[in-house]
Amino acid sequence: MKILITGGCGYIGSHTAVELLNANYEVVIIDNFSNSKRDVLDKIKVITGKNFSFYEGDVCDKEILRQIFSENKIDGVIHFAGFKAVGESVSKPLMYYRNNLDSTLSLLEVMNEMNCKKLVFSSSATVYGDCHETRFVETIKKGTPSNPYGKTKTMIEDILEDLYHADPTWSITMLRYFNPVGSHSSGLIGDDPSGIPNNLMPYILRVAVGQLECLTIFGNDYDTPDGTCIRDYIHVVDLAQGHIKALEQLLNNEPKIRIYNLGSGQGVSVTEIVTTFEKVNNLKLNYKYGARRNGDLPAICADPTLALKELGWKTTKTLEDMCRDSYNFIIKNSQNKN
Ligand code: WQD
């Protein structure tokens, strides 16, 4: 079976490429390196010992997509490509709507032309928006995301729902990620955002290696046990394996549209992440408590029951694994940077 991965050099895309190759799928990657690095291609080969096809290009470009489908018999597509920085999406909304929607529409149109109608879509817990739940089930009504990035995910989910209802020969699975962290145990691939990280773990890592001075914990006056926000962190390798399970289901069952939460179901506070990171890696982090960050919800956690029931998938890695693997990655890569 040959699978096209859009954005396959990115954080989650590259980890999924590794798991697909390990599961003996053939892989084709398209990436334009807008938020990833070319050397990830070699690292995927080193980790797996396997080769795969690569096309450098933009998923908005229907000509390169047509080239990929004419040169490869693609059995299914996993669509990761898209911009994903919440803060950047607020300051550059048009860039986010153009890129994330245009790339998805181009991909769907070419898949339709080529009669390849099996798609796994990289969605996000952000689509739950500001609904006043703390434990999210797939069937609850989507809320209103607080930023354009999250709104593009909601819009794409709506596009996919409408596409399926117009043409039920499509097989579509939408995976709603909670908070992906961690890295492959080799330390060769990981979350390596350019610039100042928005997300918690990449920021902690920069502080741990001295590239940033101090972590600010955004708010310790929330209505939570230790006053800091609670999130559902999931190891990126567990997340990648959730894609393999979703793909297997998609390829071996009747056409349908499905949605699954990919999370641990365990809520962890910011302070717990910090103290676990310090303990596991035997170091002291420089941090302080500061003001709340606009848009943050006090607690977000997955109900992962459906993914276990229908995909036979659940997380296996611990918070300690996430902290250890993340640090291993930055140590191996920040040395390369100096
Ligand atoms: C986690 C917690 C912060 C940085 C985002 C996206 C979501 C998804 C996951 C893609 C919050 C706190 C953070 C810092 C801090 N991405 N924090 N100091 O906001 O839960 O979700 O990433 O799908 O779409 O919204 O993740 O890592 O930014 O924040 O205290 O320097 O860490 O306040 O409570 P978030 P995050």
Boltz pocket constraint, residues with backbone or C-beta under 6 A from the ligand:
constraints:
  - pocket:
      binder: B
      contacts: [[A, 84], [A, 86], [A, 123], [A, 124], [A, 125], [A, 126], [A, 150], [A, 177], [A, 178], [A, 179], [A, 180], [A, 197], [A, 198], [A, 199], [A, 200], [A, 201], [A, 203], [A, 215], [A, 216], [A, 217], [A, 218], [A, 219], [A, 229], [A, 230], [A, 231], [A, 270], [A, 293], [A, 296], [A, 297]]
      max_distance: 6.0
